[in-house]
């Protein structure tokens, strides 16, 4: 098996994985430092919705180096090292980085596609409400689509006054304005994290080392191919059900999808050349 390792021999910390780890930690440190100065790097470098004023094309790359909190960073980097170092030893750094960035960009494209579908549905809901604004529907829309503490508090402040004068056009206008603000807020939430690319790496690990045992919580062994299938199925379930809101489950699935397609392309290309 050693004949398949990259020139230079096997390494537990190959260069591409090592540099990705360093860059992610540096970006997180910069985010933390600049946040105290009122600069939100996640908003600048995270991937914003394409209709948002914050969107920039380079965010398809930079979002992969941004993380929401230390645990988000730790688990992504641990998984990147745990599954990535073996793959880089077989592929070499150039192919590994190509795979990493293609799956990361693919994950972003899939998630943006899901966002487009969800935002169009939400726009229809708001258009229907605008044709017949009322207290009950306003309350329901906020609870179903914009239920953060800040949004609920803002809506409750209006509802308290509106309920005492249901036909007051001033409050009706304020409800429309609040929903517009909430919609803009939701569209401006950036996607951050290396998870899409890491899920691509996980998929590659399962395809390249299907019978390699992975120890869940360092105790329970499971073959890599089954681990990948189960994890992918859970991501699909969470994405469809809406459980674990705030997690881009379809980005994870997108990373796996693009990883699968790229590996199959490389395999078929190699067979054709032979």
N, C-alpha and C positions, 0 to 999 in steps of 0.2 A: 504493500500500500504506500510505502514511503516514496516510491517512484513517482507518485502523482503530486507530491508536495511541490510548492514553488521553489525555484532556485534559491539557495541560501539556507534551506532547512526549515524545520518546523519551529514556529514561534508562538508562545502563549499570548504575546502582545504584538501582533504584526502592525506594520506602519499605518495602514489606512484606519484600522480600528482605533489605534492609539491616538492618531490625530483627530479623529471624529470625537473621541471622548474629551480630549483637551479643548477642542473648539466649543463643544456644548457646555462644558463647565465655565469657560471664559465668557460665553454669551450670557449664561445665567448670572455670573458674578457682575457683569456689566449692567444687566437688567436690575439687579438688586441695588447697586450703587447709584445708578441714575434715577431710580424710582424715588429715592430720598431727595432728589433735586427737582422732582416734578416732571420727569421725562419717563414716559411709558414705552419702553422698547417693544413690549408685546404688541402694542397698538400699531407701532411703526413697522416692525419686521414680521409680526404674525400675519397670516393670510386672511385678508378681509374679503368680504363678498364683493364681486366684481362691480356692482352698482354703488358701492360705498365710496365716499370721497377719500377714504383711507387706502383704497386698493392701489397697489403698485405691482407691476409684473414680476419684479425680483422677489416678491414675497413667496412665490412658488418654491424658491430655494431657501430663503432665510427662515421661513416658518419652522423648518425642520430643526433649527438650532435654538428655538425658543421653548421654554417650559414654564408651566403655571406655578409650580412650587417645587421644593426640594425632593419630595417623594416622587413626583412626576419625572423629574430628571433622573433620580437614582434608579428607578425601575426600568426606564428606557435604556439607560447606559449599561446597567447590569445585563439586560437581555441582549443588547448589542454586542457586548463582549462575549457573553456565554455562548451565543449561537454564531456570532460573526467571526471569531478568531479561527475556528476550524475551516469555515468557508473561504476566508481570505488565504489561508495556507494552501488551499487547493486551487483557487482561481488566480491568486495574485492580486495586488492592490488595485491595478487599473480596472480589471473586470469587476472586482468587488465594488469599487466606488461607482462605476457605471450602473451596476445593478441597484445600489443603494439609492442613488439620486433618481433613477427612472421610476423605481417603486414609490419613492416619496412624492414625486410629482404626480404619478398615477393616482396615488391615494388622495391627493388634493383635488384632482379632477373629478374623481368619483364623488367625493364629499360635496363639491360645488354643484354637481349635478343633482344630488339629493336636496341641497339647499334651494336650488332653483325651483324644484318641484314643490317643496314645502312653502317657500315664500309666495309662489303664485297662488297656492291654495289659500294662504293667509290673506293675500291681497283681495281675493274674491270675498272672503268673510268680511273684510273691512268695507268693501264696496256695498255689500248687502246691508251692513249696519248703517252706512252713510245714507242709504235710501230711506231708512226707518229707524232713526236713533231712539233708544229707550233705555231706561235704567237697568232692566233685567238683562238685556243683551250685552250692554256695556260691561256689567259685572261679570257675566259669563265669559266674554272674550278675554278680559284681563286674567281671570283665573285659569283659563284653558291654555293661553298662549304667552302670557307675559308675567307669570306669577313669581316675580322676585320681590323681596321685601320692599325695595324702593318703589317699584311700580304699584304694588298693592297699597302701600301707604299713600301714594299720590292719588290713586283712584278712590280710596276710602274717604279722603278729604273732600273730594268732589261729590261722592255719593251722599255723604252726610248732608250737604247743602241741597243737592239736587232732589233728594227724597222729600224735602219740605216744599219744593216747588217744581213738580215734575214737568210742567209745560213751559218752564222758563227757557227761552231760546239761548240765553247766555250760557247756561250749564250744558245745553246740548252742544253748543259750539266748543265749549271747553272739553267735552268728552271726545269730540272728533280730533281736537288738537292733541290731547293726551295720547290717543291711539296712534296718531302720526308720529309723535315723539318716541313711543314705545317701539313702533315698527322700525324706525331709524336706528334705535338702540340695538334691537335684535340683529339687524343687518350689519351693524358695525362690530359685532363681537368677533374677534380674530380667532382663527384656528392656529394652535401652537402645538409643537411637540414632534419628536422623531418617531412617533408610534407607527405611522404608516409605513415608513421605510423599515422599521424594526420588524413589523409583521411580514414584510416581504422577505426579510432575512430569515425569519422563523419558518416561512413556507419553504424557502430554499433548503434549510436544514432538514426539514421533513422529507423533501424529495431526494436529497443527496445522501442522507444518513437515516433511512426510514426505520431501521431496526435498532438504532442507537437509543439507549434507555435514558430518559429524563426523570429526575427525581423531584417530584412535587413536594415542596416544603422540605426538601432534602431527605424525605422519608419514603415516599410511595413511588415505585418505579413504573414508568409507562413508556412504551415505544414511541419514538418521535412521530411516526406517521399517524398514530392514533391521537397523540397530543394535539397535533396540528388540526386534525379533522374535528376533534371535540371543541377546541378553542375557536375555530372558524364558525362552527355551528352556534356556539354561545354568542359570538359577536353578531351573527345574523339575527338570532332571537332577540337580543337586547336592542338591536337597531330597529327591528320591525315593531317590537312591543313598546318602544319608547322608554324602557327601563334605563336607569343610570343616565338620566339626562345630563347634558354637559360633556358627555364623552362622545367623540366622533367615531362611532362604531363602523360606519360605512367607509370611513377613511382607512380603518384597519383592514376591512375586507378589500378595499381598493388596492392597498399595498400587496395583499396576498394575490389578488387577481393579476395585477401587472407583473408580479414576480413569477407566477405560473406561466404566463404568456411569454415572458422573456426567456425563461429557462427552456421552454419548449421550442422557441425560435432558435436558440443557440444549439440545442440538441439536433434539430432537423438540419440546420445549416452545416453542422459538423458531419452528419451522416451523408449529406449531399456531396460535400467535398471529398469524402472518402470514396 
